[in-house]
Amino acid sequence: MERVKIKKWVHPVDKFPRISHRASLMEAVAALKKADAYCQAGCFAQRILLAYDAGGRIVGKLSPVDIVGALASHCESSKANIGGWSKGLIVTLLEKLKQYLLPGRKPLAEHWQKAHRISMSPYIKRYSSSNMIGANDTMEVAFRLFVAGRHDSLFVVQKKEIHGLLLFADVYKEISRFLECCPLAQLGGRDSVRLPIERDLSPVPRGLSARAPATQTV
């Protein structure tokens, strides 16, 4: 499988919505909301925006995680960054919200106005050797790049131009199909997954100890 060319799974750039590299945070949020609707309708491959410059050349991409990264970097008490945005971020934002609602604090609307002015340019994922793959490369190359950078997609380059994107979701589906066709795939069909049976929440009679919930095999 690792010798198979990636061409089959490349999504052309016209399958993704575009946004200016100078867009504000709120413009990016609006564009992603529209992209999400089109994605659910099957018009777009994934919730990814391609960023273009003044000359119409694609310079990078934006996804929902970049929105959160932009917000986190503008949260003064947050230590989160784009690479580790999820750790403690929700708690931090809630704490900031509580502070803004205290008497004597600046109105919350003023802080949202600052968020409106955030430029997404610094948070665009630019293409580089770590997230770029040739149109004639093999799955082996794609595997290495996905694992090393934990990317959700790779830029596919042909004749020094961005030709499309290779999505990790598609690659994983192909890996799954390949593994299911292996001779040892039947091992994965064993009843090894156990789910808890709905627990009886009725009061336990005095003198008796509560038992651990039983499990059922799937």
C-alpha positions as CSV (number, residue, x, y, z in Angstrom):
1,M,0.0,0.0,0.0
2,E,2.9,2.4,0.8
3,R,3.9,2.3,-2.8
4,V,0.6,3.5,-4.1
5,K,0.5,7.0,-5.7
6,I,-1.5,9.6,-3.8
7,K,-3.2,11.0,-6.9
8,K,-6.4,9.0,-6.4
9,W,-7.1,10.8,-3.1
10,V,-6.1,14.4,-4.0
11,H,-8.9,17.0,-3.7
12,P,-8.4,19.8,-6.2
13,V,-8.2,23.4,-4.8
14,D,-11.6,24.3,-6.3
15,K,-13.2,21.9,-3.8
16,F,-12.3,24.3,-1.0
17,P,-13.6,27.8,-0.2
18,R,-11.1,30.6,-0.2
19,I,-10.4,33.6,2.0
20,S,-8.1,36.5,1.8
21,H,-4.8,36.2,3.8
22,R,-5.7,39.6,5.3
23,A,-9.1,38.5,6.7
24,S,-10.1,39.3,10.2
25,L,-11.0,36.7,12.8
26,M,-14.8,37.4,12.4
27,E,-14.5,37.2,8.6
28,A,-12.8,33.8,9.0
29,V,-15.5,32.6,11.4
30,A,-18.2,33.6,9.0
31,A,-16.4,31.9,6.1
32,L,-15.9,28.7,8.1
33,K,-19.6,28.7,9.1
34,K,-20.6,28.8,5.4
35,A,-18.0,26.2,4.6
36,D,-19.4,23.9,7.3
37,A,-22.9,24.2,5.7
38,Y,-21.5,23.3,2.3
39,C,-19.4,20.5,3.8
40,Q,-22.5,18.9,5.4
41,A,-24.3,19.3,2.0
42,G,-21.4,17.4,0.4
43,C,-20.2,20.3,-1.7
44,F,-16.8,20.7,0.1
45,A,-14.4,18.0,1.1
46,Q,-13.6,19.4,4.6
47,R,-13.9,22.5,6.8
48,I,-10.7,24.1,5.5
49,L,-10.3,27.6,4.0
50,L,-7.6,28.2,1.5
51,A,-5.9,31.6,2.0
52,Y,-4.9,33.6,-1.0
53,D,-2.8,36.7,-1.5
54,A,-3.4,39.9,-3.5
55,G,-2.3,38.1,-6.7
56,G,-4.8,35.3,-6.2
57,R,-2.0,32.8,-5.3
58,I,-2.7,30.3,-2.5
59,V,-0.4,30.9,0.4
60,G,-1.9,28.7,3.1
61,K,-5.0,27.3,4.8
62,L,-7.2,28.0,7.8
63,S,-9.3,25.6,9.9
64,P,-11.4,25.9,13.1
65,V,-8.4,25.1,15.3
66,D,-6.7,28.3,14.0
67,I,-9.6,30.4,15.1
68,V,-9.2,29.0,18.7
69,G,-5.5,29.5,18.4
70,A,-6.0,33.2,17.5
71,L,-8.3,33.7,20.5
72,A,-6.0,31.9,22.9
73,S,-3.0,34.0,21.9
74,H,-5.0,37.2,22.7
75,C,-6.1,35.9,26.0
76,E,-3.7,37.6,28.4
77,S,-3.8,35.0,31.2
78,S,-3.7,32.0,28.8
79,K,-0.5,30.0,28.2
80,A,-2.1,28.1,25.4
81,N,-0.6,28.2,21.9
82,I,-1.5,27.0,18.5
83,G,0.2,23.7,19.0
84,G,-1.5,23.0,22.4
85,W,-4.6,25.1,22.3
86,S,-7.0,22.7,24.0
87,K,-5.3,22.4,27.4
88,G,-7.2,24.6,29.9
89,L,-8.4,26.9,27.2
90,I,-12.1,26.7,28.0
91,V,-11.5,27.3,31.7
92,T,-9.3,30.3,30.8
93,L,-12.0,31.8,28.6
94,L,-14.7,31.3,31.2
95,E,-12.5,32.9,33.9
96,K,-11.9,35.9,31.6
97,L,-15.6,36.1,31.0
98,K,-16.3,36.2,34.8
99,Q,-13.7,39.0,35.3
100,Y,-15.4,41.1,32.6
101,L,-18.8,40.8,34.3
102,L,-17.5,42.0,37.7
103,P,-18.5,45.6,38.7
104,G,-16.0,48.2,37.5
105,R,-14.7,46.1,34.7
106,K,-14.7,47.1,31.1
107,P,-17.8,46.2,29.2
108,L,-17.7,42.7,27.6
109,A,-18.6,44.3,24.2
110,E,-15.3,46.2,24.3
111,H,-13.4,43.0,24.5
112,W,-15.4,41.5,21.7
113,Q,-14.6,44.5,19.6
114,K,-10.9,43.8,20.1
115,A,-11.5,40.2,18.9
116,H,-13.2,41.6,15.8
117,R,-10.0,43.4,14.9
118,I,-7.7,40.3,15.2
119,S,-6.0,39.6,11.9
120,M,-5.8,35.9,10.9
121,S,-2.7,36.4,8.8
122,P,-0.2,35.2,11.6
123,Y,-2.3,32.1,12.1
124,I,-2.5,30.9,8.5
125,K,-0.8,27.6,8.1
126,R,1.7,28.4,5.3
127,Y,2.9,25.6,3.1
128,S,6.4,24.3,3.8
129,S,8.5,21.1,3.4
130,S,6.8,19.7,6.5
131,N,3.3,19.9,5.1
132,M,3.8,19.7,1.4
133,I,3.9,16.6,-0.9
134,G,4.4,16.1,-4.6
135,A,1.5,15.1,-6.8
136,N,3.5,12.0,-7.9
137,D,4.6,10.9,-4.4
138,T,3.6,7.7,-2.8
139,M,1.6,6.9,0.3
140,E,4.8,6.1,2.2
141,V,5.8,9.8,1.9
142,A,2.4,10.9,3.0
143,F,2.5,8.6,6.1
144,R,5.8,10.1,7.2
145,L,4.5,13.7,6.9
146,F,1.2,13.0,8.6
147,V,2.9,11.2,11.5
148,A,5.7,13.7,11.9
149,G,3.6,16.8,11.8
150,R,0.2,15.5,12.9
151,H,-1.4,17.4,10.1
152,D,-5.1,17.2,9.1
153,S,-4.1,17.7,5.5
154,L,-1.1,18.2,3.2
155,F,-0.6,20.6,0.4
156,V,-0.2,18.8,-2.9
157,V,2.2,20.5,-5.3
158,Q,2.5,20.1,-9.0
159,K,4.8,22.3,-11.2
160,K,5.5,24.5,-8.2
161,E,1.8,25.3,-7.8
162,I,-0.6,24.2,-5.1
163,H,-2.7,21.6,-7.0
164,G,-4.9,20.3,-4.1
165,L,-5.0,18.9,-0.6
166,L,-4.5,15.4,0.6
167,L,-6.8,14.8,3.7
168,F,-5.7,12.6,6.6
169,A,-9.3,11.4,6.9
170,D,-9.1,9.8,3.4
171,V,-5.7,8.3,4.1
172,Y,-7.0,6.7,7.3
173,K,-10.0,5.2,5.5
174,E,-7.7,3.6,3.1
175,I,-5.5,2.3,5.9
176,S,-8.6,0.8,7.6
177,R,-9.7,-0.9,4.4
178,F,-6.2,-2.3,3.8
179,L,-6.0,-3.7,7.4
180,E,-9.5,-5.3,7.1
181,C,-8.3,-7.2,4.0
182,C,-5.3,-8.7,5.8
183,P,-5.4,-12.4,6.8
184,L,-5.2,-11.5,10.5
185,A,-8.1,-9.1,10.2
186,Q,-10.4,-11.7,11.7
187,L,-8.6,-11.2,15.1
188,G,-10.2,-7.8,15.3
189,G,-13.6,-9.4,15.1
190,R,-13.3,-11.2,18.4
191,D,-15.6,-10.2,21.2
192,S,-12.9,-8.1,22.9
193,V,-15.0,-4.9,23.4
194,R,-17.1,-4.8,26.6
195,L,-19.7,-2.1,27.3
196,P,-21.3,-1.5,30.7
197,I,-24.9,-2.6,31.1
198,E,-27.2,0.1,32.3
199,R,-26.8,0.2,36.1
200,D,-29.6,-0.2,38.5
201,L,-29.8,3.0,40.4
202,S,-32.3,1.8,43.0
203,P,-31.3,2.2,46.7
204,V,-29.1,-0.5,48.1
205,P,-30.6,-2.2,51.2
206,R,-28.8,-1.5,54.4
207,G,-26.1,-4.1,55.1
208,L,-25.5,-4.9,51.5
209,S,-22.6,-3.5,49.4
210,A,-23.1,-2.1,45.9
211,R,-21.8,-4.3,43.2
212,A,-19.8,-3.1,40.2
213,P,-21.9,-2.9,37.1
214,A,-22.0,-5.9,34.9
215,T,-20.6,-5.8,31.3
216,Q,-21.9,-7.1,28.1
217,T,-19.9,-8.4,25.2
218,V,-20.3,-6.7,21.8
